[in-house]
Every structure is written in structure tokens, then in C-alpha cells.
């Protein structure tokens, strides 16, 4: 068995690992870069401005020719529905089989609809289940559900010809799925050959990250202390965070207002078996808002049914204004025009609950400036979707690898300091390793 990291040995984002034997070739993740070589933000406009070959020549699109050709033995495996792990899938040939979690596929489909992008459709999806092995040619893959800010995220044990490679994907142990890591720890094979270990947050000292339970408690205090409406900017696909907010609303007798995009996500994940709140008579504390721009876009697409399914849980701007002291509302910059019509923002609390790096973006800056100008107090409450150092050490202690390969990190030199008892092998992109 051989492998090659196409992108990720010295950067976060754009993950892509190629693994092959003499008979079979698989690719794990196929994501868009987040940065350029100089660490400046990657401009996604390049994807539409350049041809496929130009993207390959520039190193944006991985040079794995069999992914772009018909009827080859190459298959793609996706770990989760963050775009730095899947967004290049529109370049796959239609005949390429794709293996992923069912909920991951549904999240990609929902993103297609709400981003007006039909290019991310998967012609041949194959669903796997956590802990159950499947084969692609002579390569065995065992997916393991992981705790991550993305719902339905997986790590993979990959075996062939008596050798073993583990791809951690993106994971953490301080979210709401800690039992997943406990089950994984008891059931995964140990003493593996290679561990490709993500290190997104490896440089953030030895301090433990806040757990989602602690985030929930902080929200409770915020809601109790706020003199007005509570607005929260968080990812609509960070379901752990949405659950934390809902539970805090429940314990402070607040009404949780989400837009119909988030409502669509929660409902679909619940229909796939997730035990999470979503707009229904069983969760009367949840109301659904219909932003003007989003509603117009969905109507123009002919997808009004996405809105109609939540009509019984609708809340209007007037109702939000009238009941502002009892409202906790999930917002984002695209809703600014809707928020301009609210009269009772003064003395309310705006909580930023995402990675702080996004605050550097102009749209986010303008959004926060608008809310502060309306008299809102600014608050920041977040925890990482990635493992802290303790979580990374637990992964290594469980798997007991012969070698650790840094991936999905800007700080690969930190690994040797932290994992002194395990050999760390620093690779470069495109460097081939034979097991």
C-alpha cells in the first residue's frame, strides 16, 4: 500500500490524500484550499475563471487523472461536509463512485440548494456506517464517527496487504459526541503503521478548550444578564452549537428563532435519526423566520415547499420586536436588511460564536459595526471544532502508531515536541510513501 498527501502537510484546508495498491486507488477528501502558498486567503473565483487543466497546473486541483476519467477503479471517500474537504467534487467524472455518510450527503444537497450551486451533485453515492468495514478493490476501509463541529464527521482505518493507515479527519473530544470517541477507543485496532493526524489547533498551548456543555452554561448566563434581545452569529451547520443554544433557551424560558435554512438542516438531520430539536410541535420553543433575500431566492428557484413546511412555526419581524426580551435569534450578515427593520435592538446582546478569524472579513466587520451602532453589546463565546492537545494525545494513545504524519495544520513542527515517545515523520505535499 502506498499513499501521498496532495495537500495538507503544511496548511489547513484543501485536504486530499491518495492511497493505492497495484489493483486499487482511493482518494480521501477533495477539498478547496483555504489559503494560497503565502497564507493569504484563497480566492474561490479562480475555480470559475480557470480551466480544469489550469487548476491542475496551479496545484489547486489535485493531479489525480483517474478521478476525471470514465470507468476507472478510483473511488472518492469523503469524511464530512465542510467545503475544505469536499468542494472540488464537481470536477469528478460522473462515473466516479463516492463513499460518504448519508447525513453528509444530505448536508451537501442542502448546501447545493441554498448556495444556488448544482455542481456538487453526486451521481453515485455509497453510504457507509460507523464501525462497519467496506471494501474498495483490495483496500478495506472502516469509518469511525467522530466528534466535530461538522455533523456526521468520520475518521478512517485503511488496510491493505497487511499494512494499516489511519486518517483522523477533523475531530475533537470536547463536543456533544464524546461517547463516539469512547466507542472508537474500545473497538479500533491498535499498533497501526501510520497515523495521519490533524493538527488544526496544535499550537494553542496545553489549555483545555471549553466543552459544549460549558458553552451552554455560558449562554444561560448571557441570556439571564441581557437587558434585551439576544442575537447570535453561528454556523447553521454547527449542530452541536445550535443544540447548546436551544438547551440554554429552554432553561431560561427564551424563544429560539432560526431561519428556514437552519430549520431545513435540523429537520433533515432529525429525520435521519439524530436526536436534536427542530421545528415541530414537540419543540414549541423554536420559531422560524423567513429572511427576505433568502425567501426570494428560494421562490425564484421554485423551491417554495422548503418554506411552506415550516409555515406553522413562522414568526414575523413585528412579533420579534414585540417580544424582544424573550427572543434568542440566530443571525448572519446576509440578514442585515431584515435586522434593519427591527426597532428593539438597543441594549440587546450580540454574541459572535464562530472562529475569530472570520471577523477579519469585510462583510462580518460591517455586520458587527451595524449591530453595535444600534446599541447592542458585543459578546464572544466559542470553542474549537478541532481537538486540543489533550485530544490529540488521546488519539495517539489509543492507536499507538509506529509513525505520526502531520496533516491539516500550519504547525507541523509542534508534533515532535508534543509526541516525544512516537516517531513523527514530516512529509511534503506530493511525497510518496510505501508501507
C-alpha positions as CSV (number, residue, x, y, z in Angstrom):
1,X,0.0,0.0,0.0
2,X,1.2,3.5,-0.9
3,X,0.0,7.0,-0.1
4,X,0.5,10.6,-1.0
5,X,-0.8,13.7,0.6
6,X,-1.7,16.1,-2.2
7,X,-2.5,19.0,0.1
8,X,-2.4,19.4,3.8
9,X,1.2,18.7,5.0
10,X,1.7,22.3,5.9
11,X,-1.7,24.0,5.7
12,X,-5.2,23.8,7.0
13,X,-7.8,23.2,4.3
14,X,-7.9,21.6,0.9
15,X,-7.4,18.1,2.4
16,X,-6.7,15.4,-0.1
17,X,-4.9,12.0,0.4
18,X,-4.4,9.4,-2.4
19,X,-3.9,5.8,-1.4
20,X,-3.2,2.9,-3.8
21,X,-2.2,-0.7,-4.3
22,X,-1.3,-2.4,-7.6
23,X,-5.0,-3.1,-8.0
24,X,-6.9,-0.2,-6.4
25,X,-6.8,3.5,-6.0
26,X,-8.8,5.6,-3.5
27,X,-8.8,9.3,-2.6
28,X,-9.8,10.5,0.8
29,X,-11.3,14.1,0.8
30,X,-11.3,16.5,-2.1
31,X,-11.5,19.9,-0.6
32,X,-11.0,23.5,-1.6
33,X,-7.8,25.3,-0.3
34,X,-8.4,28.0,2.3
35,X,-5.2,29.8,1.7
36,X,-2.6,30.4,-1.0
37,X,1.1,29.5,-0.6
38,X,1.8,32.8,1.1
39,X,-1.2,32.1,3.5
40,X,-3.3,34.9,2.0
41,X,-7.0,33.9,1.6
42,X,-7.7,31.7,-1.4
43,X,-9.9,33.4,-4.0
44,X,-12.7,31.0,-5.0
45,X,-13.3,33.0,-8.2
46,X,-10.3,31.1,-9.6
47,X,-12.5,28.0,-9.8
48,X,-14.7,29.5,-12.4
49,X,-12.1,31.6,-14.1
50,X,-9.6,28.8,-14.9
51,X,-10.0,25.6,-16.9
52,X,-9.6,22.2,-15.3
53,X,-6.1,21.7,-16.6
54,X,-5.1,25.2,-15.5
55,X,-6.4,24.4,-12.0
56,X,-4.3,21.2,-12.0
57,X,-1.2,23.1,-13.3
58,X,-1.6,25.7,-10.5
59,X,-1.9,22.9,-7.9
60,X,-5.5,23.9,-6.9
61,X,-7.0,20.7,-8.3
62,X,-5.1,17.5,-7.3
63,X,-3.3,15.9,-10.3
64,X,-5.1,12.5,-10.0
65,X,-6.1,11.9,-13.6
66,X,-8.2,8.8,-12.9
67,X,-10.7,10.9,-10.9
68,X,-11.5,12.8,-14.1
69,X,-11.7,9.9,-16.4
70,X,-14.7,7.5,-17.0
71,X,-15.0,4.0,-15.6
72,X,-11.7,3.8,-13.6
73,X,-11.2,1.8,-10.4
74,X,-10.6,5.0,-8.5
75,X,-13.1,5.9,-5.7
76,X,-13.5,9.0,-3.5
77,X,-14.2,8.9,0.2
78,X,-15.5,12.0,2.0
79,X,-15.0,12.5,5.7
80,X,-17.5,15.3,6.3
81,X,-19.5,18.2,4.8
82,X,-17.0,21.1,5.3
83,X,-16.1,22.6,2.0
84,X,-12.3,22.4,2.6
85,X,-12.9,18.6,2.5
86,X,-15.4,18.2,-0.4
87,X,-15.9,21.3,-2.5
88,X,-13.9,20.1,-5.6
89,X,-16.3,17.2,-6.2
90,X,-17.8,19.0,-9.2
91,X,-14.7,18.1,-11.2
92,X,-15.1,14.4,-10.7
93,X,-16.2,12.3,-13.6
94,X,-19.8,11.3,-13.3
95,X,-18.9,7.6,-13.1
96,X,-16.6,8.1,-10.1
97,X,-18.1,6.3,-7.0
98,X,-18.3,8.5,-3.9
99,X,-18.4,6.9,-0.4
100,X,-19.8,9.1,2.5
101,X,-22.2,9.2,5.4
102,X,-25.8,9.6,4.5
103,X,-26.2,12.7,6.6
104,X,-23.1,14.2,5.0
105,X,-24.7,13.7,1.6
106,X,-27.9,15.4,2.7
107,X,-25.9,18.4,4.0
108,X,-24.2,18.7,0.7
109,X,-27.5,18.6,-1.1
110,X,-29.0,21.3,1.2
111,X,-25.9,23.4,0.6
112,X,-26.4,23.0,-3.2
113,X,-29.9,24.4,-2.9
114,X,-29.2,27.3,-0.6
115,X,-26.0,28.3,-2.4
116,X,-27.7,28.1,-5.8
117,X,-25.0,25.6,-6.9
118,X,-26.0,22.4,-8.7
119,X,-22.4,21.4,-9.4
120,X,-21.9,19.5,-6.2
121,X,-24.4,16.8,-7.1
122,X,-23.1,13.2,-6.6
123,X,-24.1,10.8,-9.3
124,X,-23.0,7.6,-7.5
125,X,-23.3,8.0,-3.7
126,X,-22.5,5.0,-1.5
127,X,-23.3,5.3,2.2
128,X,-21.1,3.8,4.9
129,X,-21.9,3.2,8.6
130,X,-19.6,3.9,11.5
131,X,-17.7,0.8,12.7
132,X,-18.7,-1.4,9.7
133,X,-15.9,-2.1,7.2
134,X,-16.3,-2.0,3.5
135,X,-14.0,-2.8,0.6
136,X,-12.9,-0.9,-2.5
137,X,-11.0,-3.4,-4.5
138,X,-8.4,-4.9,-2.2
139,X,-8.5,-2.0,0.2
140,X,-10.5,-2.3,3.4
141,X,-11.9,0.9,5.0
142,X,-13.5,1.1,8.4
143,X,-15.2,4.5,9.1
144,X,-15.5,5.8,12.7
145,X,-17.9,8.5,13.7
146,X,-16.1,11.4,15.3
147,X,-17.0,14.4,17.4
148,X,-16.5,17.6,15.2
149,X,-18.3,20.9,14.6
150,X,-19.5,19.3,11.3
151,X,-22.3,16.8,11.8
152,X,-21.6,13.2,10.6
153,X,-17.8,13.5,10.5
154,X,-15.6,10.4,10.2
155,X,-12.1,9.1,10.6
156,X,-11.0,6.1,8.6
157,X,-8.9,3.0,9.2
158,X,-7.5,1.9,5.9
159,X,-5.9,-1.5,5.4
160,X,-4.3,-3.4,2.5
161,X,-1.6,-6.1,2.2
162,X,-1.1,-6.4,5.9
163,X,-0.5,-2.6,6.4
164,X,-2.6,0.0,8.2
165,X,-3.1,3.7,7.8
166,X,-5.4,5.8,9.9
167,X,-6.8,9.1,8.7
168,X,-8.1,11.2,11.6
169,X,-10.1,13.6,9.5
170,X,-11.2,16.6,11.6
171,X,-12.1,15.7,15.1
172,X,-12.4,16.8,18.8
173,X,-13.4,15.2,22.1
174,X,-14.9,18.3,23.8
175,X,-18.2,18.5,21.9
176,X,-21.5,16.6,22.3
177,X,-20.4,13.3,20.9
178,X,-17.8,12.2,23.4
179,X,-19.3,8.8,23.5
180,X,-18.3,8.3,19.9
181,X,-14.7,8.6,20.8
182,X,-15.2,6.2,23.8
183,X,-16.7,3.6,21.5
184,X,-13.9,4.1,18.9
185,X,-11.3,3.7,21.6
186,X,-12.6,0.4,22.6
187,X,-13.2,-1.0,19.1
188,X,-10.4,0.3,16.8
189,X,-7.3,-1.8,16.0
190,X,-4.2,-0.7,17.8
191,X,-0.5,-0.6,16.9
192,X,-1.1,0.7,13.4
193,X,1.6,1.6,10.9
194,X,0.8,5.3,10.1
195,X,-1.5,7.9,11.7
196,X,-2.3,10.9,9.6
197,X,-3.2,13.3,12.4
198,X,-4.9,16.6,12.0
199,X,-3.4,19.5,14.0
200,X,-5.6,22.5,13.3
201,X,-5.3,23.7,16.9
202,X,-2.0,22.1,17.9
203,X,-0.3,25.4,18.5
204,X,-2.9,26.7,21.1
205,X,-0.9,25.7,24.2
206,X,-1.9,22.9,26.7
207,X,-5.0,24.7,27.9
208,X,-8.2,22.7,27.6
209,X,-10.8,24.0,25.2
210,X,-14.3,24.8,26.5
211,X,-16.7,21.9,26.2
212,X,-20.1,22.4,24.5
213,X,-21.7,21.8,27.9
214,X,-19.6,24.8,29.3
215,X,-20.7,26.8,26.2
216,X,-24.3,26.0,27.1
217,X,-23.8,27.3,30.7
218,X,-22.2,30.5,29.4
219,X,-25.2,31.1,27.1
220,X,-27.5,30.6,30.1
221,X,-25.7,33.4,31.9
222,X,-25.7,35.6,28.9
223,X,-29.4,35.2,28.4
224,X,-30.1,35.9,32.0
225,X,-28.0,39.0,32.1
226,X,-29.1,40.5,28.8
227,X,-31.4,43.5,29.0
228,X,-32.9,43.0,25.6
229,X,-32.9,40.7,22.5
230,X,-30.1,38.2,22.0
231,X,-28.7,37.8,18.5
232,X,-26.1,35.0,17.9
233,X,-24.0,34.6,14.8
234,X,-23.0,31.0,14.4
235,X,-22.8,28.4,11.6
236,X,-26.1,27.0,10.5
237,X,-24.4,23.6,10.2
238,X,-22.8,23.6,13.6
239,X,-25.5,21.4,15.1
240,X,-23.7,21.0,18.4
241,X,-23.7,24.7,18.9
242,X,-27.4,25.0,17.9
243,X,-28.2,22.3,20.5
244,X,-26.3,24.3,23.1
245,X,-28.2,27.4,22.3
246,X,-31.5,25.6,22.3
247,X,-30.8,24.0,25.7
248,X,-29.9,27.4,27.1
249,X,-33.1,28.9,25.7
250,X,-35.1,26.0,27.3
251,X,-33.6,26.7,30.7
252,X,-34.1,30.5,30.5
253,X,-37.7,30.4,29.0
254,X,-36.5,32.0,25.8
255,X,-37.8,31.6,22.3
256,X,-35.2,30.3,19.8
257,X,-35.6,31.9,16.4
258,X,-34.0,30.2,13.4
259,X,-34.4,30.9,9.7
260,X,-35.8,28.3,7.4
261,X,-32.3,27.3,6.1
262,X,-31.3,26.2,9.6
263,X,-34.7,24.7,10.1
264,X,-34.2,22.6,6.9
265,X,-30.9,21.3,8.2
266,X,-32.2,20.4,11.7
267,X,-35.3,18.7,10.3
268,X,-33.4,16.6,7.8
269,X,-30.8,15.5,10.3
270,X,-33.6,14.6,12.7
271,X,-35.3,12.5,10.0
272,X,-32.1,10.6,9.6
273,X,-32.1,9.7,13.2
274,X,-30.3,12.5,15.0
275,X,-31.8,13.3,18.4
276,X,-31.9,17.0,18.0
277,X,-34.5,19.7,18.3
278,X,-36.2,21.0,15.2
279,X,-39.4,23.0,14.3
280,X,-42.2,20.7,15.4
281,X,-45.0,20.6,18.0
282,X,-42.6,18.7,20.3
283,X,-40.2,21.7,20.4
284,X,-42.6,24.6,20.7
285,X,-39.8,27.0,21.8
286,X,-38.4,27.0,18.2
287,X,-39.8,29.5,15.8
288,X,-38.9,30.0,12.1
289,X,-38.0,33.3,10.5
290,X,-38.2,33.9,6.7
291,X,-35.4,36.4,5.6
292,X,-36.4,38.4,2.6
293,X,-33.4,37.8,0.4
294,X,-33.3,34.0,1.1
295,X,-37.1,33.7,0.6
296,X,-36.9,35.5,-2.7
297,X,-34.1,33.3,-3.9
298,X,-35.8,30.0,-3.0
299,X,-39.1,31.2,-4.5
300,X,-37.3,32.1,-7.8
301,X,-35.9,28.6,-7.8
302,X,-39.3,27.1,-7.5
303,X,-38.5,25.6,-4.1
304,X,-41.3,27.2,-2.1
305,X,-42.1,23.9,-0.5
306,X,-38.9,24.3,1.6
307,X,-40.6,27.3,3.2
308,X,-44.1,26.0,3.4
309,X,-43.1,23.1,5.6
310,X,-42.4,25.5,8.4
311,X,-45.4,27.9,8.0
312,X,-47.0,26.7,11.2
313,X,-43.9,27.8,13.2
314,X,-43.5,31.2,11.5
315,X,-42.5,34.3,13.5
316,X,-42.6,37.8,11.9
317,X,-40.4,40.8,12.4
318,X,-43.2,42.5,14.3
319,X,-43.6,39.6,16.7
320,X,-39.8,39.5,17.3
321,X,-39.9,43.2,18.0
322,X,-42.9,43.0,20.4
323,X,-41.4,40.1,22.3
324,X,-37.7,41.1,22.0
325,X,-36.8,40.4,25.7
326,X,-37.7,36.7,25.2
327,X,-36.0,36.3,21.8
328,X,-32.8,34.5,21.0
329,X,-32.2,34.7,17.3
330,X,-29.6,33.1,15.1
331,X,-28.4,35.7,12.5
332,X,-25.7,36.2,9.8
333,X,-24.6,39.1,7.6
334,X,-27.0,38.2,4.8
335,X,-29.9,39.1,7.1
336,X,-28.7,42.6,7.7
337,X,-31.6,44.1,5.7
338,X,-34.1,42.2,7.8
339,X,-32.5,43.4,11.0
340,X,-32.6,47.0,9.9
341,X,-36.4,46.8,10.4
342,X,-36.2,45.7,14.0
343,X,-36.7,48.6,16.4
344,X,-35.7,47.0,19.7
345,X,-32.0,46.1,19.3
346,X,-30.8,48.8,21.7
347,X,-29.4,47.2,24.9
348,X,-29.6,43.8,23.4
349,X,-26.6,41.4,23.2
350,X,-24.9,40.2,20.1
351,X,-22.8,37.0,20.6
352,X,-20.2,36.0,18.0
353,X,-20.0,32.2,18.2
354,X,-17.6,31.2,15.4
355,X,-13.9,31.1,14.7
356,X,-12.4,34.6,15.4
357,X,-10.6,34.6,12.0
358,X,-13.9,35.2,10.2
359,X,-14.2,38.6,11.9
360,X,-11.5,39.9,9.6
361,X,-13.8,39.6,6.6
362,X,-15.4,42.9,5.5
363,X,-18.9,41.6,5.5
364,X,-18.6,40.4,9.1
365,X,-16.9,43.7,10.1
366,X,-19.8,45.7,8.6
367,X,-22.4,43.4,10.2
368,X,-20.9,43.8,13.7
369,X,-20.5,47.5,13.2
370,X,-24.1,47.8,12.3
371,X,-25.3,46.0,15.4
372,X,-23.1,47.9,17.7
373,X,-24.3,51.2,16.1
374,X,-27.8,50.1,17.0
375,X,-26.8,49.9,20.7
376,X,-26.1,46.2,21.0
377,X,-23.4,44.9,23.4
378,X,-20.8,42.6,21.8
379,X,-20.0,39.2,23.2
380,X,-17.8,36.4,22.0
381,X,-18.5,32.8,23.0
382,X,-17.0,29.9,21.1
383,X,-15.0,26.7,21.3
384,X,-13.0,25.0,18.6
385,X,-14.4,22.3,16.3
386,X,-10.9,20.7,16.4
387,X,-9.0,18.7,19.1
388,X,-6.9,20.5,21.7
389,X,-3.5,19.0,22.6
390,X,-5.1,16.6,25.1
391,X,-7.5,15.3,22.5
392,X,-4.6,14.8,20.0
393,X,-2.6,12.9,22.7
394,X,-5.7,10.7,23.4
395,X,-5.9,9.7,19.7
396,X,-2.2,8.8,19.7
397,X,-2.5,6.8,22.9
398,X,-5.5,4.9,21.5
399,X,-4.0,4.0,18.2
400,X,-0.3,3.5,19.2
401,X,1.0,4.2,15.7
402,X,4.5,3.4,14.6
403,X,4.7,6.9,12.9
404,X,2.6,10.1,13.0
405,X,2.3,12.2,9.9
406,X,1.2,15.8,10.5
407,X,-1.8,16.9,8.3
408,X,-4.3,19.7,8.2
409,X,-2.0,22.1,10.1
410,X,0.2,25.2,9.8
411,X,2.3,24.0,12.8
412,X,3.8,20.6,11.9
413,X,7.0,21.4,13.8
414,X,5.0,21.2,17.0
415,X,4.3,17.5,16.7
416,X,7.8,16.3,17.7
417,X,7.6,18.5,20.8
418,X,4.2,17.0,21.9
419,X,4.6,13.4,20.8
420,X,8.1,12.7,22.1
421,X,7.5,9.0,22.5
422,X,6.3,8.4,19.0
423,X,8.2,8.9,15.7
424,X,6.9,11.9,13.8
425,X,7.6,11.9,10.1
426,X,7.3,15.3,8.4
427,X,6.2,15.0,4.8
428,X,5.7,17.5,2.0
429,X,2.8,17.6,-0.4
430,X,3.1,15.0,-3.2
431,X,5.8,13.0,-1.4
432,X,5.1,9.2,-1.9
433,X,5.3,6.8,1.0
434,X,5.3,3.0,0.6
435,X,4.2,1.0,3.6
